[in-house]
C-alpha cells in the first residue's frame, strides 16, 4: 500500500542484482536473525551472484518494524520455495 511504500523501514539498500533476487523471493533475510535465506537451487550459484551464505544483516537494521516487513517477505519466500 502507499504507506508501506513510503516507509523507510520497508526497504533495504541492495545492489540491482540482489534486489531482483529479493523481489522474486529467491533470497530473503530471516526476520529474527537477519541471516540470508536463499532458494536451495541457488546453492551452487551463490558465488556467481556474489552471495555469502553466512551473511547476516547488521543488528542496527533489525528494527521491530523492519522485522515485521521481513516476516511478511519470509512468509512469501517460504510459500514460493516450499517445493525446493
C-alpha positions in Angstrom: 0.0 0.0 0.0 1.0 3.6 -0.3 2.0 3.9 3.4 4.3 0.8 3.2 5.9 2.2 0.0 6.7 5.5 1.8 8.0 3.8 5.0 11.8 3.8 5.1 11.7 0.8 7.4 10.3 -1.2 4.4 13.5 -1.2 2.5 17.0 -2.4 2.3 19.7 -0.9 0.1 20.7 -3.8 -2.2 22.6 -3.8 -5.4 20.4 -4.3 -8.5 21.1 -8.0 -8.8 20.4 -8.8 -5.2 17.3 -6.5 -5.3 15.9 -8.5 -8.2 16.6 -11.8 -6.4 14.8 -10.4 -3.3 11.8 -9.1 -5.3 11.5 -12.6 -6.9 11.6 -14.2 -3.5 14.8 -16.1 -4.4 16.5 -14.7 -1.4 15.3 -13.2 1.8 16.6 -12.4 5.3 15.4 -14.2 8.4 13.1 -11.8 10.3 14.6 -12.9 13.7 18.3 -13.1 13.0 18.8 -11.2 9.7 20.6 -14.2 8.2 20.5 -14.6 4.5 18.0 -17.1 3.2 18.2 -18.4 -0.3 16.4 -20.8 -2.6 18.0 -24.2 -2.5 18.6 -24.4 -6.2 20.8 -21.2 -5.9 23.2 -23.0 -3.5 25.7 -23.9 -6.3 25.4 -20.4 -7.8 25.9 -18.3 -4.7 29.4 -17.3 -5.8 28.1 -16.3 -9.3 25.6 -14.0 -7.6 28.2 -12.7 -5.1 26.2 -14.0 -2.2 27.8 -15.1 1.1 25.7 -17.9 2.7 26.8 -16.8 6.1 25.8 -13.1 5.6 23.7 -11.6 8.4 22.2 -8.1 8.3 23.7 -5.7 10.8 21.7 -5.5 14.1 21.1 -1.8 13.5 18.9 -2.6 10.6 16.8 -5.1 12.5 14.3 -2.7 14.0 11.0 -4.1 15.2 9.1 -2.5 12.2 11.6 -3.9 9.6 11.3 -7.3 11.3 7.6 -7.1 10.6 8.2 -6.4 6.9 10.8 -9.1 6.7 8.3 -11.5 8.4 5.8 -10.8 5.5 8.6 -11.4 3.0 9.6 -14.6 4.7 6.1 -16.0 4.5 6.1 -15.3 0.8 9.6 -16.6 0.4 8.8 -19.9 2.1 5.5 -20.3 0.2 7.1 -19.8 -3.2 10.1 -22.1 -2.3 8.4 -24.9 -0.4 8.8 -27.3 -3.2 12.6 -26.7 -3.2 
